[in-house]
Amino acid sequence: MQKSFLSLFCLLLFAALLAPQSGFGKLVDRNVAIVNGDTITLQEVNELAKPYFDQIRANAPPDKVAEDMAKARRLVLERLIEKRLVTQEALKHNFKVSDEELERALQQLVSDRNLNHEEFQKELAAMGMSEKRYRGEVRDQILSSKVINAELRSRILITDEQIRARHHSRAGAAATAPAANSYQLQQIGVTWGLPGRNGTVLTREQAREKAEELREEALSGTSFTDLARKHSDLPSAEDGGTLGSLSLEEMAGPIREAVAKLEPGGISGLVEQEPSFLIFKRLGSAEGQNDVQAEERLSGMPGPEEKERIRQELYKEELDRQYDQWMKTLRSKAYIKIF
């Protein structure tokens, strides 16, 4: 299964951090790729690929070693290209990492390895890893996390309906009506500060004005589904803005306040959820008077631990899917040359 960028990057980073660096000082370094003007060197690739090289030398048949090492080197190069693109995107949107953020992250990393600061410093020295390089890697990782949060994570919503469906597919739960406090919703989102679906970057005020215009159209009788498909900047646009069944407890405070007041068929005012202005339509409540999909939704919610496990599983799957699409877009717009 393909790993998400962040998971794979962390794996590669700390595998490299924990691997001895002997032998690389003798290599003649050279550029192996250019990504929008930023270079990637052979030394960077080899240092990050060393754990893979060691495994290949130990386990691969002698006649396959060279081929497998070439594949490993190319895989690491591709991941470094992705890392450059993400870092460039973060800088483009003026994301920064403060010294305080960096220090907190470094302390957490040391704590996670059950080492005190002095012990970790000794490990870095033993590996030939300078503290400056290590801090730079961690800073880049935090930057990457910030841009991915803004571009992807903030737009992912895993509903109880999705969890029930996944649980149902595994456990064979019976299909019944949903919980009594759930709401069937659609949404439209207009984003500012980031490229929208047509590539345009709106200011906050422009996004508000566009969202207000879309809300007026919806109130005047224009199909909310059509408006979502044509104008929403959110991933749910592909499904006409459909979110499925949500309980009030699952909603963020401002969304909960806007939705709780709606009658079936009602349309909310604008809800600001950075970096988007959101509009919601209530299709019907779980009491069922106007919810034509009530009989199609699944109940049989698993226990709290299993529910959270399934939520995280679905979240990761959706993050991986959206990351792959986003990365394809970044690569299509970038100048990338591999030597």
C-alpha positions in Angstrom: 0.0 0.0 0.0 1.4 3.4 -0.9 2.4 5.4 2.1 1.4 9.1 2.6 4.1 11.6 1.9 4.4 12.6 5.6 4.6 9.0 6.8 7.2 8.0 4.2 9.2 11.2 4.7 9.4 10.6 8.5 10.4 7.0 7.9 13.1 8.0 5.4 14.3 10.9 7.6 14.7 9.0 10.8 16.1 5.9 9.0 18.7 8.2 7.6 19.3 9.9 11.0 19.8 6.5 12.7 22.0 5.1 10.0 25.8 5.4 10.2 27.1 7.9 7.6 30.6 6.4 7.1 31.8 6.1 3.6 29.8 9.0 2.1 32.6 11.5 2.7 34.6 9.9 -0.1 31.8 10.4 -2.8 32.2 13.1 -5.4 29.0 15.1 -5.1 27.0 16.4 -8.0 23.6 17.6 -8.8 21.1 14.9 -9.8 17.9 17.0 -10.2 16.6 20.5 -10.4 13.1 21.4 -9.0 12.0 24.9 -9.9 15.6 26.2 -9.5 16.4 24.2 -6.3 19.0 21.5 -6.7 19.1 17.9 -5.3 22.5 16.4 -4.9 23.8 12.9 -5.2 24.9 13.1 -1.6 21.4 13.9 -0.4 20.0 10.9 -2.3 22.7 8.5 -1.1 22.4 9.6 2.5 18.7 9.1 2.6 18.8 5.9 0.6 21.6 4.3 2.7 19.2 2.1 4.9 17.7 0.7 1.7 21.2 0.1 0.2 22.2 -1.8 3.3 19.1 -4.0 3.2 19.7 -4.7 -0.5 23.3 -5.6 -0.1 22.4 -8.0 2.8 19.4 -9.7 1.2 19.3 -9.3 -2.6 20.8 -11.9 -4.9 24.2 -10.8 -6.2 23.0 -10.4 -9.8 20.1 -8.1 -8.6 22.0 -5.8 -6.3 22.8 -3.1 -8.8 19.3 -3.1 -10.3 17.6 -3.0 -6.9 19.9 -0.2 -5.7 19.1 1.8 -8.8 15.4 1.4 -8.0 15.9 2.5 -4.4 17.9 5.5 -5.5 15.2 6.5 -7.9 12.5 6.1 -5.3 14.3 8.3 -2.8 15.0 10.9 -5.6 11.3 11.0 -6.3 10.4 11.6 -2.7 13.0 14.3 -2.4 11.5 16.0 -5.5 8.1 15.9 -3.8 9.7 17.3 -0.6 11.1 20.2 -2.5 7.8 20.9 -4.2 5.9 20.9 -0.9 8.5 23.1 0.8 8.4 25.5 -2.1 4.6 25.6 -1.9 4.8 26.4 1.9 7.2 29.3 1.2 5.0 30.6 -1.6 2.2 31.0 0.9 4.4 32.6 3.4 4.3 29.7 5.9 7.1 30.1 8.5 8.4 28.1 11.3 9.2 30.0 14.5 12.2 29.2 16.7 9.7 28.2 19.4 7.9 25.8 17.1 11.2 24.2 16.1 12.3 23.8 19.7 9.0 22.2 20.7 9.3 19.8 17.8 12.9 18.9 18.6 12.0 18.3 22.2 9.1 16.1 21.2 11.3 14.0 18.9 13.9 13.5 21.6 11.2 12.6 24.1 9.6 10.1 21.7 12.9 8.2 21.5 13.2 8.1 25.3 16.4 10.0 25.2 17.5 13.1 27.1 19.0 16.0 25.1 22.6 15.1 25.9 22.1 11.5 24.8 20.5 12.6 21.6 23.4 15.0 20.9 25.8 12.1 21.3 23.8 10.0 18.8 23.9 12.8 16.3 27.7 13.1 16.7 28.2 9.4 16.4 26.3 9.3 13.2 28.2 12.3 11.7 25.0 14.3 11.6 25.4 18.0 12.4 22.8 19.7 14.6 22.4 22.4 11.9 21.5 19.8 9.2 19.2 18.0 11.6 17.4 21.2 12.6 17.0 22.1 9.0 15.4 18.8 8.2 12.9 19.1 11.1 12.1 22.7 10.1 11.4 21.6 6.5 9.1 18.8 7.9 7.1 21.4 10.0 6.8 23.6 6.9 5.5 20.7 4.9 3.0 19.8 7.6 1.7 23.3 7.6 1.0 23.5 3.9 -0.5 20.0 3.8 -2.8 21.0 6.7 -3.9 24.1 4.8 -4.2 22.4 1.4 -5.6 19.0 2.4 -6.2 18.1 6.0 -8.5 21.0 6.8 -10.8 19.9 4.0 -11.2 16.2 5.0 -14.3 15.3 7.0 -14.9 11.7 7.9 -18.6 11.2 8.8 -20.4 8.6 11.0 -22.0 7.4 7.8 -18.7 6.5 6.3 -17.6 4.8 9.5 -20.8 2.8 9.6 -20.4 1.7 6.0 -16.8 0.5 6.6 -17.9 -1.3 9.8 -20.9 -2.7 8.0 -18.7 -4.1 5.2 -16.6 -5.9 7.7 -19.1 -7.0 10.3 -22.2 -7.4 8.2 -24.2 -5.0 10.4 -27.9 -4.6 9.4 -29.1 -1.5 7.6 -31.4 0.6 9.7 -32.3 4.2 10.2 -29.4 6.5 11.5 -29.1 8.0 14.9 -31.8 10.3 16.0 -29.6 13.4 16.3 -28.0 13.2 12.8 -28.3 15.7 10.0 -28.1 15.1 6.2 -26.0 18.0 4.8 -24.6 19.5 1.7 -22.0 22.2 1.6 -20.4 24.8 -0.6 -17.0 26.2 0.2 -15.2 29.2 -1.3 -11.5 29.4 -0.4 -9.2 32.4 0.0 -5.4 32.6 -0.1 -5.0 29.3 -2.0 -5.7 28.4 -5.6 -9.4 27.5 -6.1 -10.8 24.9 -8.5 -10.1 27.2 -11.4 -6.6 28.1 -10.2 -7.6 31.6 -9.1 -6.4 32.9 -5.7 -9.1 35.0 -4.1 -8.6 37.5 -1.2 -10.7 36.9 1.9 -13.1 39.7 0.9 -13.5 38.3 -2.6 -14.2 34.9 -1.2 -16.8 36.3 1.1 -18.5 38.1 -1.8 -18.5 35.1 -4.0 -19.9 32.9 -1.2 -22.7 35.5 -0.5 -23.6 35.4 -4.2 -23.8 31.6 -4.2 -26.0 31.7 -1.1 -28.4 34.1 -2.7 -28.6 31.9 -5.8 -29.4 28.9 -3.6 -32.0 30.8 -1.7 -33.6 31.9 -5.0 -34.1 28.3 -6.0 -31.0 27.4 -7.9 -30.0 23.8 -7.3 -27.7 23.6 -4.4 -26.2 20.4 -5.9 -25.4 22.2 -9.2 -23.9 25.2 -7.4 -21.7 22.9 -5.4 -20.5 21.0 -8.4 -19.8 24.1 -10.4 -18.4 26.5 -7.8 -17.4 24.8 -4.5 -13.6 24.6 -3.9 -14.0 21.7 -1.5 -13.4 18.0 -2.3 -17.1 17.3 -1.8 -17.9 19.4 -4.9 -17.6 16.2 -7.0 -20.5 14.7 -5.1 -22.7 17.9 -5.3 -21.5 19.0 -1.9 -22.9 15.9 -0.1 -21.5 15.3 3.4 -23.8 12.5 4.4 -25.1 12.1 7.9 -23.5 14.1 10.8 -24.4 14.5 14.4 -24.2 17.9 16.0 -21.4 16.6 18.3 -19.2 15.9 15.2 -19.4 19.5 14.0 -17.1 22.4 14.8 -18.7 25.0 17.0 -19.6 27.7 14.3 -20.9 25.0 12.0 -23.0 23.4 14.7 -24.5 26.7 15.6 -25.4 27.4 11.9 -26.8 24.0 11.2 -28.7 23.4 14.4 -31.1 26.2 13.6 -32.0 24.9 10.1 -35.3 23.3 9.3 -35.1 20.5 6.6 -34.5 22.3 3.3 -33.0 25.3 5.0 -29.8 27.0 4.0 -27.3 28.5 6.5 -25.6 31.8 6.5 -21.9 32.0 5.8 -19.7 30.1 8.2 -16.0 31.1 8.3 -13.7 28.1 8.6 -10.3 29.2 7.6 -9.4 29.3 4.8 -12.9 29.0 3.4 -16.4 30.5 3.7 -18.9 27.7 4.0 -22.6 27.4 3.2 -24.7 24.4 4.4 -28.1 23.0 3.3 -30.0 20.7 5.5 -31.6 17.9 3.5 -33.4 16.4 6.4 -32.9 15.2 10.0 -32.8 11.7 11.4 -36.4 12.1 12.7 -37.0 11.4 9.0 -39.8 13.6 7.7 -38.0 14.8 4.6 -34.9 12.6 4.6 -35.4 10.4 1.6 -32.1 8.6 2.1 -32.8 7.6 5.7 -33.4 3.9 4.8 -30.2 3.7 2.8 -27.9 4.8 5.6 -26.2 2.4 7.9 -26.3 2.1 11.7 -24.6 -0.3 14.0 -21.8 2.1 15.0 -18.8 0.2 16.5 -17.5 0.9 20.0 -15.4 4.0 20.7 -12.0 2.4 20.1 -13.0 0.7 16.9 -14.9 3.8 15.7 -11.7 5.9 16.2 -9.6 3.3 14.5 -11.9 3.2 11.4 -12.0 7.0 11.4 -8.2 7.2 11.3 -8.1 4.6 8.6 -10.5 6.4 6.4 -8.8 9.7 7.1 -5.4 8.4 6.0 -6.9 6.8 2.9 -8.6 10.1 1.9 -5.4 12.1 2.8 -3.3 9.8 0.6 -5.8 10.1 -2.3 -6.0 13.9 -2.1 -2.2 14.2 -1.6 -1.6 12.2 -4.8 -3.9 14.4 -6.8 -2.4 17.6 -5.3 1.1 16.4 -6.0 0.2 15.6 -9.6 -1.0 19.1 -10.0 2.2 20.6 -8.4 4.4 18.4 -10.7 2.5 19.4 -13.8 3.2 23.1 -13.1 6.8 22.7 -12.0 10.1 22.7 -13.9 11.8 19.4 -13.0 14.9 18.1 -14.6 16.6 14.8 -13.6 20.2 14.3 -14.7 
